Amino acid sequence: MSLLVHKYGGTSVGSPERIKAVAEKVKASVDAGNQVVVVVSAMSGETNRLIALAGEMSKRPEPRELDVLVSTGEQVSMALLCMALSELGQESRSYTGAQAGIRTDMSHNKARITDIDTEKVLADLNKGRVVVIAGFQGINADGDVTTLGRGGSDTSAVAMAAALEADECQIYTDVDGVYTTDPRVVPNARKLAKITFEEMLEMASLGSKVLQIRSVEFAGKYGVALRVLSSFADGDGTLITTDEENPLEQALISGIAFNRDEAQITVLGVPDTPGIAYQIVGPVADANIEVDMIVQNISGDQFTDFTFTVNRTDYERTFEIVSGKAKELGAVDVSGRTDIAKVSVVGVGMRSHAGIASVMFEALAKDAINILMISTSEIKISVVVDEKYLELAVRTLHEAFELSSPVEVV
């Protein structure tokens, strides 16, 4: 008997018909001899509706009350799923995050899980019941409802799997696995049978929306085997695990990731003195804005140019902060642009192989795609390009590293 944690996202429980389909999938897993815990999101669009309602009451809703409100979306899903399971003859119990023993820190709207008391959940599982838990939420030391931030149901599921020492945490969503890149950009992108936690973290941080970053970090930290599956089609999905099982079989490059939400800021003619980078980036970090790629070039005697990227949503605020600081530092000029994008090749296999960068740069050069910035790590190489060349760059690199599915001959 295996203990499995299923997680179903908003589209998977988006209507009564889909909830009934989920119930059948859960019942089939139980009939196959498994113990099953289910973590559910709110029905598709429900969280946005609740946030909009809060906005009609207050421009800045009190965080505690906002958590009370938005946590109700998942509670609707869990109750409906238990009703559907009952109709199939499967006994189940629904639990809010608090009832399931999910304890968090004191933060509201973006709380972190500190502990899980699994006693009640295990007791129900041992009685043959399916346990259905509202994702995205927990309870703090004051007994207040807290929520884990957008995509927090993934984190709820992984944390519950870790606490229960589950055999696998299965994330059911509207895609059937993790692909070498977005199939909407490259139609013959290949579904990966396996990917490492490190690679999935990079893919998630670079724009892949399949899994929430925090959930992947949590799974990697506690060794929880993750599998991404489709709610709407049968298949083995993609297993996310360590890279230690079959290192010789690990592909050189696993995928091409990209992010359109990039903006670039350049400070020209800054005095080249110790600590200048901190004086520019420090105030940005103090404003809770994350700086991504950074390039610093000597532009002349005793002067340097400093360029960095931020998320596009933070561009206006960042430009304002940096412009003010540049005046203090005596910089020549500050410029910025939002028509850029980041493209990355990701793969743990590149650790032991030279020449990945040269293949990447040569492929882009052949298609006359200019590289604006470069960043490297052990398992990825990222470049910034003009946004108008983004999809061409993705297709070019996907082909250069031979990531496409083989063409079937009819």
C-alpha positions in Angstrom: 0.0 0.0 0.0 1.3 3.4 -1.0 0.5 6.7 0.7 -0.1 9.4 -2.0 -0.8 13.1 -1.8 -2.9 14.4 -4.7 -3.1 18.1 -5.4 -5.7 19.5 -7.7 -5.5 23.1 -9.0 -8.2 25.6 -9.8 -8.9 24.4 -13.4 -9.1 20.8 -12.2 -11.9 21.7 -9.7 -13.3 24.5 -11.9 -16.8 23.2 -12.2 -19.1 20.5 -10.7 -18.4 18.2 -13.6 -14.6 18.5 -13.1 -14.9 18.0 -9.4 -16.9 14.7 -10.1 -14.1 13.7 -12.5 -11.5 14.3 -9.7 -13.6 12.2 -7.3 -13.5 9.3 -9.8 -9.7 9.7 -10.2 -9.3 9.7 -6.4 -11.6 6.7 -6.0 -9.7 4.7 -8.6 -6.4 5.4 -6.7 -8.0 4.1 -3.5 -9.4 1.0 -5.3 -5.8 0.3 -6.5 -4.8 -0.1 -2.9 -3.5 3.4 -2.0 -4.1 5.7 0.9 -4.9 9.1 -0.5 -4.7 12.6 0.9 -6.1 15.3 -1.4 -5.2 19.0 -1.3 -7.4 21.3 -3.4 -7.2 24.8 -4.7 -10.2 27.2 -5.0 -12.3 26.8 -8.1 -10.8 28.6 -11.1 -11.3 32.4 -10.8 -12.7 32.2 -7.2 -9.7 33.7 -5.4 -9.7 36.7 -7.8 -13.4 37.2 -7.2 -12.9 37.2 -3.5 -10.0 39.7 -3.7 -12.1 41.9 -5.9 -14.9 41.9 -3.3 -12.4 42.9 -0.7 -11.3 45.8 -2.9 -14.9 47.1 -3.0 -14.9 47.3 0.7 -11.4 48.8 1.3 -8.5 50.0 -0.8 -6.2 48.3 1.6 -8.0 45.4 3.3 -6.6 44.5 6.7 -4.4 41.5 6.1 -6.0 39.3 8.8 -9.5 39.8 7.4 -8.3 39.3 3.8 -6.9 35.9 4.9 -10.2 35.0 6.5 -12.0 35.9 3.2 -9.8 34.3 0.6 -9.3 31.1 2.5 -13.0 30.3 1.9 -12.4 29.5 -1.7 -10.6 26.3 -1.0 -13.1 25.3 1.7 -15.8 25.3 -1.0 -13.7 22.9 -3.2 -13.0 20.5 -0.4 -16.6 20.2 0.7 -17.9 19.6 -2.8 -15.2 17.0 -3.5 -16.2 15.1 -0.3 -19.8 15.2 -1.4 -18.8 13.8 -4.8 -16.7 11.0 -3.2 -19.7 10.1 -1.0 -21.8 9.6 -4.1 -19.2 7.1 -5.3 -19.4 5.2 -2.1 -16.0 6.4 -0.8 -15.9 7.7 2.8 -13.9 10.9 3.2 -13.4 13.8 5.5 -12.7 17.5 4.7 -10.4 19.6 6.7 -9.4 23.3 6.6 -5.7 24.0 6.9 -6.2 24.6 10.7 -8.1 21.3 11.2 -5.4 19.4 9.3 -2.8 20.7 11.8 -1.0 23.0 9.4 0.7 25.6 11.6 2.4 28.7 10.2 4.3 31.8 11.3 2.6 35.0 12.1 2.6 36.6 8.7 -0.6 37.2 6.8 -1.1 36.8 3.1 2.3 35.2 2.6 2.8 32.9 5.7 5.3 30.1 5.9 4.6 26.6 7.3 6.4 25.9 10.6 4.9 22.5 11.6 2.2 20.0 10.8 0.4 17.8 13.3 -0.6 14.7 11.3 -2.4 12.8 14.0 -6.0 13.4 12.8 -5.1 12.8 9.2 -3.3 9.5 9.9 -6.3 8.3 12.0 -8.7 8.9 9.2 -6.4 7.3 6.6 -6.1 4.2 8.8 -9.9 4.0 8.8 -9.9 3.8 5.0 -11.0 7.4 4.5 -9.8 9.8 1.9 -8.7 13.1 3.6 -9.5 16.2 1.6 -7.6 19.3 2.8 -8.0 23.0 1.8 -4.7 24.1 0.4 -3.2 27.6 0.6 -3.9 28.0 4.3 -3.0 27.3 7.9 -3.3 28.7 11.4 -0.8 30.8 13.4 0.0 30.8 17.1 -2.9 33.2 17.9 -5.4 30.9 16.2 -5.8 33.1 13.2 -6.3 31.8 9.7 -3.3 32.5 7.5 -2.7 32.0 3.8 0.5 31.0 2.0 0.5 33.4 -1.0 -0.4 32.8 -4.6 0.2 29.1 -5.6 0.3 28.2 -2.0 -1.8 25.0 -2.5 1.3 23.4 -4.1 3.3 24.2 -1.0 0.5 22.8 1.2 0.5 19.5 -0.7 4.3 19.1 -0.6 4.5 20.0 3.1 1.7 17.5 3.9 3.6 14.8 1.9 6.8 15.5 3.8 5.0 15.4 7.2 3.2 12.1 6.3 6.4 10.6 4.6 4.2 10.0 1.6 5.6 7.8 -1.2 4.8 10.5 -3.8 3.2 13.9 -4.1 1.2 14.1 -7.3 0.4 17.5 -8.7 -2.6 17.3 -11.0 -3.0 20.3 -13.3 -4.1 21.4 -16.8 -0.8 20.2 -18.4 0.4 16.6 -18.6 3.9 17.2 -17.4 7.0 19.4 -17.7 8.2 20.1 -21.3 11.5 21.1 -22.8 9.9 24.5 -23.4 6.5 26.0 -23.8 4.7 24.0 -26.5 2.8 27.1 -27.5 6.1 28.5 -28.7 7.7 25.2 -29.9 4.8 22.8 -30.9 7.1 19.8 -31.0 8.5 20.4 -27.5 9.1 17.1 -25.7 7.6 16.1 -22.4 10.2 15.1 -19.9 9.9 11.8 -18.1 12.1 13.0 -15.3 13.7 16.3 -14.2 15.8 17.2 -11.2 14.7 19.5 -8.4 17.5 21.9 -9.4 16.4 22.0 -13.0 12.7 22.5 -12.0 13.7 25.3 -9.7 15.5 27.1 -12.5 12.6 26.5 -14.9 10.1 27.8 -12.3 12.2 30.9 -11.5 12.6 31.6 -15.2 8.9 31.7 -16.0 7.6 28.2 -16.1 4.2 28.2 -14.4 3.8 24.5 -13.9 4.8 24.5 -10.2 5.2 27.2 -7.6 8.9 27.8 -6.7 8.4 27.5 -2.9 6.8 24.0 -3.4 9.8 22.8 -5.4 12.2 24.2 -2.8 10.3 22.4 -0.1 10.2 19.1 -1.9 13.9 19.3 -2.6 14.7 20.1 1.0 12.7 17.2 2.4 13.2 14.7 -0.4 9.6 14.5 -1.5 9.2 12.8 -4.8 7.0 15.1 -7.0 5.1 14.1 -10.1 3.3 16.5 -12.4 0.2 14.9 -14.1 -2.8 16.0 -16.1 -6.3 16.0 -14.5 -7.8 15.5 -17.9 -5.8 12.8 -19.5 -4.1 9.6 -18.4 -0.3 9.3 -18.4 2.9 9.0 -16.3 3.5 12.8 -16.3 7.0 14.1 -15.2 8.8 12.9 -12.1 10.8 15.6 -10.2 13.5 14.0 -8.1 17.2 14.1 -7.3 19.9 13.7 -9.9 21.7 10.9 -8.1 19.6 8.0 -9.4 20.9 7.7 -12.9 23.6 10.4 -13.5 24.9 8.7 -16.6 21.5 9.0 -18.3 21.1 12.7 -17.5 20.5 14.8 -20.6 23.0 17.5 -21.3 20.3 20.2 -21.5 16.8 19.5 -20.1 15.0 22.6 -21.4 14.8 26.1 -22.7 13.2 28.5 -20.2 12.2 32.1 -20.8 10.7 35.1 -19.1 9.0 38.1 -20.8 8.6 40.1 -17.5 12.0 41.7 -17.6 13.1 45.3 -17.5 16.6 46.8 -17.7 18.1 49.9 -16.1 21.6 51.4 -16.9 23.5 54.0 -14.9 26.2 55.6 -17.1 29.4 57.3 -16.0 29.4 56.4 -12.3 32.6 57.1 -10.4 34.6 53.8 -10.2 35.1 53.6 -6.4 34.8 50.8 -3.9 31.2 50.1 -2.9 29.6 51.8 -5.9 27.6 48.7 -6.8 26.1 48.5 -3.3 25.3 52.2 -3.4 23.2 51.7 -6.5 21.6 48.3 -5.8 21.3 48.7 -2.0 18.4 51.2 -2.1 16.6 48.9 -4.6 16.9 45.9 -2.3 15.8 48.0 0.6 12.6 48.7 -1.3 12.0 44.9 -1.5 12.8 44.8 -5.2 14.7 41.8 -6.5 17.6 42.5 -8.8 18.4 39.7 -11.3 21.2 40.0 -13.8 24.0 42.6 -13.3 26.8 43.8 -15.6 29.4 46.4 -14.7 31.8 47.8 -17.4 34.7 50.3 -17.1 33.7 53.2 -19.4 36.7 55.4 -19.1 39.3 56.6 -16.6 37.8 56.4 -13.1 34.3 55.8 -14.4 32.1 52.7 -14.9 28.7 51.8 -16.4 26.3 49.7 -14.3 23.4 47.7 -15.9 20.9 45.4 -14.1 17.5 43.8 -14.6 14.4 43.7 -12.5 10.9 42.4 -12.9 8.9 44.6 -15.3 6.3 45.3 -12.7 9.0 46.9 -10.5 10.5 49.0 -13.3 8.9 52.4 -12.6 9.6 52.3 -8.9 13.2 51.1 -9.5 13.9 53.8 -12.1 12.7 56.4 -9.7 14.9 55.1 -6.9 18.0 54.7 -9.1 17.5 58.1 -10.7 17.6 59.8 -7.3 20.7 57.9 -6.2 22.5 58.6 -9.5 22.2 62.3 -8.9 23.8 61.9 -5.5 26.7 59.8 -7.1 27.2 62.3 -9.9 26.4 59.8 -12.7 26.2 61.1 -16.3 22.8 59.5 -17.1 20.2 56.9 -16.2 18.3 55.0 -18.9 16.0 52.1 -19.0 13.9 49.8 -21.2 11.1 47.3 -20.8 11.2 45.7 -24.3 13.6 42.9 -23.3 13.2 39.2 -22.4 15.4 36.5 -20.8 16.1 33.1 -22.4 18.0 30.3 -20.6 19.3 26.9 -21.3 18.9 24.6 -18.2 20.5 21.3 -17.5 22.5 19.6 -14.7 24.3 17.8 -17.5 26.2 20.9 -18.4 28.2 20.8 -15.2 30.6 18.3 -16.7 30.5 19.5 -20.3 32.4 22.4 -21.9 31.2 24.3 -24.9 27.5 24.8 -24.0 27.9 28.6 -24.1 29.6 28.5 -27.5 26.8 26.4 -29.0 24.2 28.8 -27.6 25.9 31.9 -28.8 26.7 30.5 -32.2 23.0 29.5 -32.7 21.7 32.9 -31.7 24.3 34.7 -33.9 23.2 32.7 -37.0 19.7 34.1 -36.6 21.1 37.6 -36.0 19.8 37.7 -32.4 21.9 40.2 -30.4 22.8 39.4 -26.8 22.4 42.3 -24.4 23.5 40.6 -21.2 24.8 37.2 -20.1 24.6 35.3 -16.8 25.8 31.8 -15.9 25.6 29.3 -13.1 26.4 25.6 -12.8 23.3 24.4 -14.5 22.1 27.3 -16.6 23.2 30.0 -19.0 20.8 33.0 -19.4 20.9 35.8 -22.0 18.8 39.0 -22.3 17.6 39.7 -25.8 15.2 42.2 -27.5 11.7 41.0 -26.7 10.7 40.9 -30.4 13.3 38.1 -30.8 12.2 36.0 -27.8 10.2 33.3 -29.6 12.8 33.0 -32.4 15.5 32.6 -29.8 13.6 29.9 -28.0 13.0 27.9 -31.2 16.6 28.4 -32.3 18.0 27.1 -29.1 15.5 24.3 -28.8 16.7 23.1 -32.2 20.4 23.7 -31.5 20.3 21.4 -28.5 18.1 18.8 -30.3 15.3 18.9 -27.7 12.3 18.3 -30.0 10.2 15.1 -30.1 11.1 12.8 -33.0 8.8 13.3 -36.0 6.5 10.3 -36.4 6.5 8.7 -39.9 3.0 7.7 -41.1 
